[in-house]
Amino acid sequence: MEKVVITGMGIISPLGNDVGTYWEALKRGESGIAAIDRFDTSKHRTRIAGQVKHFDADTLFGKKEARRMDRFCQYALAAADQAWADAGLDAAAIDPERAGVYVGSGIGGLETLLAQDAVLQGRGPDRVSPTLVPMMIANMAAAMISIRYKLHGPTMAPVTACSIGNTSIGEAFRLIRLGLADVVIAGGTEAAITDISLASFGNATALSTRNEEPRRASRPFDSDRDGFVIAEGAGIVVLESESHARKRNARMHAEVIGYGASSDAYHMVATHPEGYGPYLAMKAALLEAGISTEQVDVIYAHATSTELGDLSETRAIKRLFGDKARDIPVTAVKSMTGHMLGAAGGSQAIALAKSLQEGIVPPTINLDSPAPECDLDYVPHTARHAKLSVGVSNSFGFGGHNAVIVVKAVDSP
């Protein structure tokens, strides 16, 4: 089977719109959470989010092209452009029939749908844009990336809620591993900070209401956590067979060595209280990677800052790793970015690759008083230097979808 390596990375996030800026902010323990300034939030319980800042789609794509894409698609294309350039890919030098795109979005073009519904209600059906549907559907990010680079290989948009990034990367990893593709652009994207999503998540009491202290609102594993902070962005990687990468002397950031997926089969939105699904996904990922629990050096937790979610993930880690669980650094970068939903897995994969490259584990900020049973090593407050060879990244989503990837440093034995 082919080995699979990450040769390109690109990100749009609340902490910056390139990998260098994003990674440096994570290491410093910075928060990207602030008051929402995109629409009036005065009637909402929650008025904060992890918004992408300083993003100019008109400059990146031109006004005409930018107007034909919803924000989730713009983010994905911008991150894919970064990843493509980082990988040093040349469309003329690869087989387009063996190059694909696996990029998904949990919610798709919600902003476009809401805007066009307002047109329908206010001005009538004749004024609704004919591009509404293609701008709204969740597969359009993958389609636009494929069109941009003329890639004719397998292209799809997995929809597994907040585990999309890992699902996309994991399924693309298997495609390459089986020799069915040479290159796959993979990850997730989301732009769902809207009036209606804020209302829905808020009414479900899922969101933090720490509006006066936005930078302290996302606090995974802390006893004072009160919900997640919605965020947006895109995290995209270029996956490539090692043989293909070596032929073109490409730089390799890290190697993907395992992927596991499972279902809680439990509830529409609540995770299994004992973390059974996450346990199964982590177990399957390590099995495919061919490694033992003793070989894992760091865990990037899903850890959204919800009471049950953080606890169930902690229980899943303890169940799988046993006595070793307390020796493994477990970091929760959503404490800084907020929950980027469908973009979370891709953004975490990039951070994990950087961790393995530099031997640094970003902190879990705002962890002032760990909650009962949340008693692992969550790297509180300050980044930590460590010898890192293998890392696990967890992503879990509504409906009980769980996806886990295992990533190894390229110079590791």
C-alpha positions in Angstrom: 0.0 0.0 0.0 1.1 3.6 -0.7 2.3 5.8 2.1 0.3 9.1 2.3 2.0 12.4 3.1 0.8 16.0 3.7 2.6 18.2 1.2 0.5 21.4 1.3 -1.5 23.3 4.0 -3.8 26.3 3.9 -6.1 27.9 6.4 -8.6 30.7 6.9 -9.4 31.1 10.6 -10.3 33.5 13.4 -6.6 33.4 14.3 -5.3 34.4 10.9 -5.6 33.7 7.2 -2.4 31.8 6.6 -0.7 28.8 8.3 2.2 30.8 9.8 0.0 33.4 11.4 -2.5 30.8 12.7 0.2 28.6 14.2 2.1 31.4 15.9 -1.2 32.6 17.5 -1.9 29.0 18.7 1.6 28.8 20.3 1.1 32.1 22.1 -2.3 31.0 23.4 -4.2 33.8 21.7 -8.0 33.9 21.4 -9.8 34.7 18.2 -13.2 35.2 19.9 -14.8 38.6 19.8 -18.1 40.4 19.6 -20.0 39.7 16.3 -19.9 42.8 14.1 -21.5 41.3 10.9 -25.2 41.7 12.0 -27.2 43.0 14.9 -27.0 40.6 17.8 -28.9 42.7 20.4 -31.8 40.2 20.7 -29.6 37.2 21.0 -28.4 35.5 24.2 -25.0 35.0 22.6 -23.3 37.9 20.9 -19.8 36.5 20.3 -18.1 34.3 17.8 -14.8 33.3 16.1 -15.2 35.4 13.0 -12.7 35.4 10.1 -11.1 38.9 9.9 -9.4 40.8 7.1 -10.7 38.5 4.4 -11.2 40.3 1.1 -12.8 38.0 -1.5 -13.0 40.7 -4.1 -9.2 41.1 -4.1 -8.6 37.3 -4.1 -11.0 36.3 -6.8 -12.3 39.5 -8.4 -15.7 41.0 -7.7 -17.6 39.1 -10.4 -16.3 35.7 -9.3 -16.6 36.5 -5.6 -20.3 37.4 -6.0 -20.9 33.9 -7.4 -19.6 32.1 -4.3 -21.1 31.9 -0.8 -18.6 32.7 2.0 -18.0 29.0 2.8 -16.9 28.5 -0.7 -14.7 31.6 -0.7 -12.9 30.4 2.4 -12.4 26.9 1.0 -11.0 28.2 -2.3 -8.7 30.6 -0.5 -7.3 27.9 1.8 -7.0 25.5 -1.2 -5.0 28.1 -3.1 -2.6 28.4 -0.1 -2.3 24.6 0.1 -1.7 24.2 -3.6 1.1 26.8 -3.6 2.6 25.4 -0.4 2.7 21.9 -2.1 4.4 23.4 -5.1 2.0 21.6 -7.4 1.8 22.3 -11.1 -1.4 21.3 -12.9 0.6 20.6 -16.1 2.9 18.2 -14.3 0.3 15.9 -12.6 -2.2 13.4 -14.0 -5.5 15.2 -13.6 -7.4 11.9 -13.7 -5.5 10.8 -10.6 -6.0 14.0 -8.7 -9.2 14.7 -6.7 -10.9 16.9 -4.1 -12.6 15.8 -0.8 -13.8 19.0 0.9 -17.1 19.2 2.8 -19.2 21.7 4.7 -21.7 20.9 7.4 -24.1 23.7 6.7 -23.1 25.0 3.2 -24.3 28.3 1.9 -26.7 29.3 4.7 -25.8 33.0 4.3 -26.8 32.9 0.6 -30.1 31.1 1.4 -31.1 33.6 4.0 -30.3 36.6 1.7 -32.3 35.1 -1.2 -35.2 34.2 1.0 -35.3 37.9 2.1 -35.4 38.8 -1.6 -38.2 36.3 -2.2 -40.3 37.7 0.7 -39.7 41.3 -0.1 -39.5 41.5 -3.9 -41.1 38.3 -5.2 -40.0 35.1 -6.9 -38.9 36.9 -10.1 -36.0 38.6 -8.3 -34.5 35.5 -6.7 -31.0 34.8 -8.1 -30.7 31.8 -10.5 -27.4 31.1 -8.8 -29.0 30.5 -5.4 -28.9 26.7 -5.5 -25.4 26.3 -6.9 -24.1 28.8 -4.4 -25.9 27.1 -1.5 -25.3 23.4 -1.9 -22.5 22.0 0.3 -20.6 20.2 -2.5 -19.8 23.5 -4.3 -16.6 24.1 -2.4 -15.2 20.8 -3.6 -16.5 21.5 -7.1 -15.0 25.0 -7.4 -11.6 23.7 -6.2 -11.8 20.9 -8.8 -12.7 23.4 -11.5 -10.0 25.9 -10.5 -7.2 23.3 -10.9 -8.9 21.1 -13.6 -8.8 18.0 -11.5 -10.8 15.1 -12.9 -10.3 12.5 -10.2 -12.8 11.6 -7.5 -14.4 14.7 -6.0 -16.9 14.7 -3.2 -18.2 16.6 -0.2 -18.6 14.4 2.8 -21.3 15.6 5.2 -20.6 14.4 8.7 -21.4 17.6 10.7 -18.4 18.8 12.7 -16.3 15.7 11.9 -16.2 16.6 8.2 -12.5 17.7 8.1 -11.3 14.4 9.4 -13.8 12.4 7.4 -12.5 14.1 4.2 -8.9 13.7 5.1 -9.4 10.1 6.2 -11.3 9.0 3.2 -8.8 10.8 0.9 -6.0 9.0 2.7 -7.6 5.6 2.0 -8.1 6.5 -1.7 -4.4 7.3 -2.1 -3.3 4.4 0.1 -5.2 2.0 -2.2 -3.4 3.5 -5.3 -6.6 5.0 -6.7 -5.2 8.6 -6.7 -1.9 10.4 -6.5 -3.1 13.7 -5.1 -6.2 14.7 -3.2 -7.0 18.2 -1.8 -8.9 17.5 1.4 -10.5 19.2 4.4 -13.5 21.2 5.5 -15.0 24.7 5.4 -17.8 26.6 7.1 -19.4 30.0 7.2 -22.4 29.7 9.4 -22.2 32.7 11.7 -25.7 34.0 10.9 -28.8 35.3 12.7 -30.7 32.1 12.4 -27.8 29.7 13.4 -27.0 31.9 16.4 -30.7 31.7 17.4 -31.0 28.0 16.9 -27.8 27.0 18.7 -28.7 29.6 21.4 -32.2 28.3 22.0 -30.6 24.8 22.3 -28.5 26.3 25.1 -25.4 25.0 23.3 -23.6 28.4 23.1 -21.5 30.2 25.7 -23.2 33.4 26.9 -20.0 34.9 28.3 -20.5 38.0 26.1 -18.6 40.4 28.3 -15.4 38.2 28.3 -15.3 36.8 24.8 -11.7 35.7 24.9 -12.5 33.7 28.0 -15.7 32.2 26.7 -14.4 29.0 25.1 -13.0 26.9 28.0 -12.8 23.2 27.3 -12.6 20.9 30.3 -13.1 23.8 32.8 -15.7 23.6 35.5 -17.0 27.0 34.5 -17.6 26.2 30.8 -21.1 27.1 29.6 -21.2 26.0 25.9 -19.2 26.3 22.7 -18.4 29.4 20.7 -19.4 29.2 17.1 -16.6 30.0 14.6 -15.9 29.8 10.9 -13.1 29.3 8.3 -11.5 26.6 6.3 -8.7 24.1 6.8 -7.4 22.4 3.7 -4.4 20.0 3.1 -2.9 18.5 0.0 -2.5 14.7 0.5 -0.1 12.9 -1.8 1.3 9.4 -2.2 4.9 9.4 -0.9 6.1 8.0 -4.2 4.5 10.8 -6.1 5.8 13.4 -3.7 9.3 12.0 -3.9 9.3 12.0 -7.7 8.8 15.8 -7.7 11.1 16.4 -4.7 8.2 17.8 -2.7 8.5 18.9 0.9 6.6 16.6 3.2 5.0 18.2 6.3 3.8 15.0 7.9 2.5 11.5 7.2 -1.1 10.3 7.7 -0.9 6.7 8.9 -4.4 5.9 10.2 -8.1 6.8 10.1 -11.0 5.6 12.1 -14.7 6.3 11.9 -17.7 5.3 14.0 -21.2 6.2 15.0 -22.5 6.7 18.5 -25.9 5.3 17.3 -27.3 7.2 20.3 -28.9 10.7 19.8 -29.4 13.4 17.2 -27.2 15.9 19.0 -25.9 14.6 22.3 -22.7 12.5 22.4 -22.7 9.1 24.0 -22.2 9.9 27.7 -19.4 7.3 28.0 -17.8 8.3 24.8 -18.3 4.9 23.2 -18.3 6.1 19.6 -15.2 8.3 20.0 -13.5 5.3 21.7 -14.3 3.1 18.8 -13.0 5.7 16.2 -9.8 6.2 18.1 -9.3 2.4 18.5 -9.9 1.9 14.7 -7.5 4.7 13.8 -4.7 3.2 15.8 -5.4 -0.3 14.4 -5.2 1.0 10.9 -2.0 2.9 11.7 -0.5 -0.3 13.1 0.6 1.4 16.4 -0.1 0.8 20.0 -1.5 3.3 22.5 2.1 3.5 24.0 3.3 5.2 20.8 0.9 8.2 20.9 2.7 11.4 22.0 -0.1 14.0 21.7 -3.9 14.1 21.3 -5.7 17.0 19.7 -9.1 16.7 21.4 -12.4 17.6 19.8 -13.2 19.4 23.1 -15.8 22.1 22.2 -16.3 23.4 25.7 -19.7 21.7 26.4 -20.3 19.9 29.7 -21.2 16.5 28.3 -18.9 16.6 25.2 -15.7 17.3 27.1 -16.5 14.7 29.7 -17.4 11.9 27.3 -14.2 12.5 25.3 -12.2 12.3 28.4 -13.8 9.1 29.3 -13.2 7.7 25.8 -9.5 8.6 26.1 -9.2 6.9 29.5 -11.0 3.8 28.2 -8.6 3.4 25.2 -5.3 4.5 26.7 -5.8 3.2 30.3 -3.0 4.1 32.7 -1.2 5.8 29.7 -4.0 8.4 29.4 -2.6 10.7 32.1 0.8 10.7 30.5 -0.3 12.0 27.1 -0.6 15.8 26.5 -4.2 16.5 25.4 -4.7 19.9 23.8 -8.0 21.7 22.9 -7.3 24.4 20.3 -11.0 25.3 20.1 -10.3 27.2 23.4 -8.6 29.7 21.0 -10.4 29.4 17.7 -13.9 28.6 18.9 -15.7 25.7 17.1 -15.2 26.1 13.3 -17.8 23.3 12.8 -17.1 21.6 9.4 -13.7 23.4 9.2 -12.5 22.2 12.7 -10.9 18.9 11.6 -8.9 20.4 8.8 -7.6 23.2 10.9 -6.7 20.8 13.7 -4.8 18.5 11.2 -2.7 21.5 10.2 -1.9 22.4 13.8 -1.0 18.7 14.5 1.4 18.6 11.6 3.0 21.8 12.9 3.2 20.3 16.4 5.1 17.3 15.0 7.4 19.5 13.0 8.4 21.8 15.8 7.9 19.6 18.9 5.4 22.1 20.5 2.0 21.4 21.9 -0.3 24.4 21.9 -2.1 25.2 25.2 -5.7 24.8 26.3 -6.4 28.3 27.4 -9.0 29.4 30.0 -8.5 26.1 31.9 -8.5 27.6 35.4 -10.3 24.9 37.3 -10.7 21.5 35.6 -14.1 20.0 35.9 -14.7 16.8 37.9 -13.5 13.7 36.0 -11.7 16.0 33.5 -8.3 15.1 35.0 -6.0 14.5 32.1 -3.0 16.6 31.1 -4.7 19.3 29.0 -1.6 21.5 28.7 -3.2 24.5 30.5 -2.5 28.1 29.6 1.0 27.8 28.1 2.4 25.9 25.1 4.8 23.0 25.9 7.9 21.7 24.2 7.9 17.9 23.9 9.4 15.1 21.8 6.6 14.3 19.4 6.5 11.5 16.8 2.9 10.5 16.5 -0.3 12.4 17.2 -4.1 11.7 17.2 -6.7 14.3 16.1 -10.3 13.8 17.1 -13.5 15.2 15.4 -17.0 14.4 16.4 -20.3 15.7 15.0 -24.1 15.9 15.5 -25.8 12.6 14.8 -23.0 10.7 16.5 -20.4 10.9 13.6 -16.9 10.3 14.8 -13.7 10.6 12.8 -10.1 10.3 14.0 -6.8 10.6 12.1 -3.4 9.5 13.2 -0.4 11.6 11.9 3.3 10.9 12.2 6.3 13.1 11.8 8.0 12.4 8.5 11.4 11.9 10.0 10.1 9.4 12.6 11.1 5.7 12.3 
